[in-house]
Amino acid sequence: MKQALKSKALAAASIVLVALTAVWAASYAYGAAHSFLQRGQKRAIPYPASFREIEGRGLMAKVWVNGAGAYNFAIDTGAGTTIISERVASEARVAIKRGSAVNISGLSGVQNATGREGLVRDLAIGGADNLLPSGKTVIVARGLPEDIDGVLDPAESYWPLGFVIDLPNGEISAFNPQANPVRAGNVPQGGAVVPWVFQSGSRRPFVTLGDGRRALIDTGSGFGLALGEESAHALGLLSRDGRERNVVRDLGGGRVTARRIAPATVRLGAMELRRVPTDLLSGSMAGSPILLGREALAPFRLTFDPLHRLIQIAPQE
C-alpha cells in the first residue's frame, strides 16, 4: 500500500529521528553481551507483545515506564535510542541527569532542539509485568505528536537479547542468541541472512546492499526505499519526474522534502526485492543513510541477532 508523505508528517518516523545525536557511550563488544547472558541466563525472556501499524504513526505498542502506563510507543529500529515525552517523564518520575543536554537532529542535520538524558528503573512492553532487559537510558524530548508518548528502539531496549519483528502478524518477541542463534547458512526460502553492520557508535541495524552501499533497516519509516540525491545518482535512480513533493519538519527543526520516483530493485544477500517503492529526499544532510522502511519490509519477519551480528529476513510462511 502506498502512503502519501503528508500523512507521515511529524509522525515519529525515522525521517524525523534517524540522525539523533546522543552524548553517552556504550560498549557493543561481543564479550560484554556474552558475559551478561551468562550472568542473566535465569532471567525471564520477555514474552511476545502485539503492535498495530497505524498510518502516519508506525508500529504502535503499549509500553510501561517505571510501572506507569500504558503509553503509546512507536517501535523504531532507526531511532538509535529510546525517546519519551516530557509528560511521560513527569508521570513516570523519570530521573533526569543534571547537565545532560542532548542535541537532537533529523535527516536535515539542523540542531535547533535539545533533549535531556533520563534514567528509568524499568521498561515493559505488552504488559506491565513484561520487563525489557535494557533501555534504562532514555532521551526526554519535546516535539512528539500528541498521540505518541515515546519511541522504543528494540536494538537498545532488548539488548543483549535478540528480537524478532513479525510485520505480517504484528508481533515483537525476544530470544536468547546463545541458545537459538541466527546462522549464516540457515537462509529461509525466499529470504536472506545478512550481516548486521554496527555503524557510527550505535546498534542501529545497517545492512549492505548488493551494490556495496549500506542501508538502515528502519521500522520507523513508512517509506520503501528512501535516499538522498547523492545516493540516487550513484544508483542511477535520479529522475526529474515524480509524484508531488511534500515537506516534513524533523525534531531538530529542519525541513526535508520527498518525491516518489520510479521503483527500484534492491538486493539483500540472496534475496532480490523488485519494484520497491522509492522516494527521493531533498534537504537531507550529506551522508544521510539510505532507508529501507516498512513499505519494503511489510511481507517479512525480521530476526535480529546482536551477539552474532546477523539479521534474518524471512517471508511470511
N, C-alpha and C positions, 0 to 999 in steps of 0.2 A: 504494500500500500504506500503510495506516495504522499508525503506530508508537506504542506506549504511551510516555508520558514517562518512566516508571520505567526503561525500558531505556536512556534517554539521560542518566541522572544522572551528573554528573562525567565527561562524555564528550567534553570539548574541543569541544563545540558552542558556537556564539556566544552562546547564552543564558548561558554561562559567561564568555566572553571579550569580548563586544562593547563593553563600556564601559571597556576597558583604558585606563589613563591613563599616558602616557609623558612624558618630560621633555625630549626633544630636539626641535629644529625642523628642518624640511626645506623645500626650495623645490619647488613644484609648477608653476612657470611654464612656459608654452609654450616660451619661449626656451631654458630650461635643457634640456628634452628635445630640442629641435631641434638645439642645438649638440652635445649628446652623440652623437646619431645621426650627425651629420656626421663627428665625430671617430672614431666607432667603427663606421663602416659596413662595414669589412673584418672586424669581429669576427663570429665564427660565431654564428648564431642557434641557441639550444638546440633539439635535436630533440625530437619528441613523446615524452611519458612516460605510462605507464599508471597508473591508480589503480583501487582497488576500493572500492565502497561497503560498509561494514561496519556493520551495525545497532548503534546505540548508540555508534558511534565516528566515522562520517562517511566522507569521501573520503580513503582512505589510500593514500599513495605512499611509495616508497623514496627517502630523501634522504641525502646525504653532507655532512658538516660538516668542513671542513679536511681532506678526504680520508678521514676516518674514517667508518665506517658499514658496511652500510646501516642506517639508522634508520627507524622508522615515524613518519611525519608526517601530520597531517590537513591537507588543503587547505581553507583557510578565508578567503573573501573578506571576512568580517565581523570578523576579528581586529584589524586595524589595525596589526599588526606581526608579525614572526616571533618565535616563542617556542620556547625549548629547555629541556629539563630540566637540572637540576644535574648529573646523571650524564653526559649528553651533553657538557655544557660541560667537565667534567673529562676525559673520554676524548678529546675533540677538541682539548683545550688551547686553549679559547676565552679570549681576553684579556678580563679583567673591568676595567672602568674604575673607578678609585677614586672614592668619593663619588658613585656613580651609582645610588643607591636610586631605585626607581620604584614608585609606588603602583599597586596592581592592584585593580580592582573589576569587578564584573559588572553585570548589569541592576539588581541591588538597590541599587547605589550604595555599599554597605558597603566600606570600605577597611581591612580587618584584615590584609591581606597585602602584602608588598613583594617586588619582584624586583630584579635588578641588570642594568645595561646592559652588554652584551658586544659585542666586535668579532670577527668571523670573517674569515679570509682568503678563503674561498670556500664557496659552497653549490652542490650539484649535485643533480639530480633524475632518477630513472630509470636512472642510471649514473654512476659516479664521474667520468667524463670530460665529462658533460653540464652544464657550468657555467652558473649563472644570472648575469645581468649585474649584479645589485644585491643588496640584502638583507644587506649586510655588518654592519649594526647589528641586534642581536637583544636580546630580554629573556630572562634566565636566571631561571626561576621554579620554585617548588615547586607541588605540588598537582595536577599532571597525572596521569592514570591510569597505572598501571604499564606497560600495553601501548602507551602513546602517548609517543613520545620528544620530540615537538615539534609545533608548529602553523606551517604555512607560509602566509603571506599573499602570494598571487601579485601583487597590486597593488603590493606593495613589492619582492618579490624579482625580478620580471621587468622592473621599471621600467628604462628608459623604453620598452621594447618593449611591444607589445600581446600579449595572451594569449587563448587560447580554452579554455574548459572544456566539453568534449563529454560531457555527462552520459549519454546513451544508450550511447555507445561507450566510456566510461571512459577518456578521454584528455585530457591537458592539453598544449597546444602554444603556440608563440610566433610572432610575425610582426613585421615592420618596418612601423609605421604610416605612415611616409612613403611607402614603395613600394606598400603594399597597405592603404590607409585604409578604415575603415568610413565609408560615405557615407550621409547622412541620407535621400537619396532611394532608396537601394537596399534597400527593405523586402522581406524574404523572404515568400513566400506563407504566410499563417497565422501570421506572426511580427510583429516590430516592430523599429524602430530608435529608441532614446530617448536623451536627454542623460544623460551620466554627471555627476552633481552631486557636486562635491567639497565636503565639509562638515566643520566643526569641526577644521580643520587636519590632515585626513588624506585619504588616497586611497581610503578605503572607498567602494564603488560604491552611492551613493544614486540613486534614480530617483523621478520624480514620478508619482504615480498619477492616474487620471482625475479624482478629486475635488480635486486640487491638493496632497494630502498626500504627504510623502516617505516612501519605504520603502528599507530596506537589502537589496540582493541578497546573500544570506548562505548560501554553500555549506556553512558550518559548522553550520547549523541543520537539524535533521531536521523542523522544522515545515513547514506550508504557508504560511499567513498567521498571524503571532503578533503580538499587540498588547496594550497596556495598557488599563485600563478607560476612561481619558480618551479615547483614540483610538477605542475601541469605541463609546462613547457618541456621539461626533461622527459616526461612520459608521452609526449606527443598528443596531449589531450586538450590543449588550449583551443577554445573556439570563441569566436566573436558572437556567435549566436547563442541563444539560450532563453529560458523562461525568465519572467520578470525578476528584477533584482529586489532584494529585501534587505533590511537592515536590522541587526540586533546590537544591543549595547551590553558589553560584558561587565562583570563585577568591578573591574578596575576603572570603569567609566569610559572605555574606548568603544569604538564602533567597528563592526565587521559586516561586510555585505556578502551575499551569496547569490550565485546564479546557477541554475540547473543546466548542465551541458550534456553532451552525448554520453551514454552509458559506457563504462569501462569494463575490461576483463582483468581480474585480479587473480594471481596465482599465489597460493599459500601451501608450501610443501608439495604434496602430491595432489592437491585439490585446486581446481580451477573454477572460479566464480565468474560467470559470464553475465553481461548486461547489468552490471552493478550500477544502480542509480548514483550519479556523480554530481557533486556541487563544487563549483569554483569559488574560493573565498578570496575576497579582496579586503585589504586593510589589516590582514594578519601580519604579525611581526616576522621578520626574517628568521628562518629556522623553525617555524611552527611545524608540528608533526602532521603527517598525513593521518587522517582519522578513518577508521573502519567502524561504523556505527550500526545501530540496530536495524536499519533498512537492509543492510547486507547480512547481518548476523541472525536475523529473526528465525530462520529454519533450524538453528543449530543448538546443540547442548555443548557448553564450553566448560572444560575442566582445567583448572589452573593448579599446577604443582610447583610451589615455590622452592621446595627442597631440591628437586632435580631440574628446576627451571625449564619446564616443558608445559605446553598447552595443547590439549586435545580438542579438536573441533569435530563434532560428530553430528550428522543429520538425524532428524527425528526418526526413530525406528518404526 
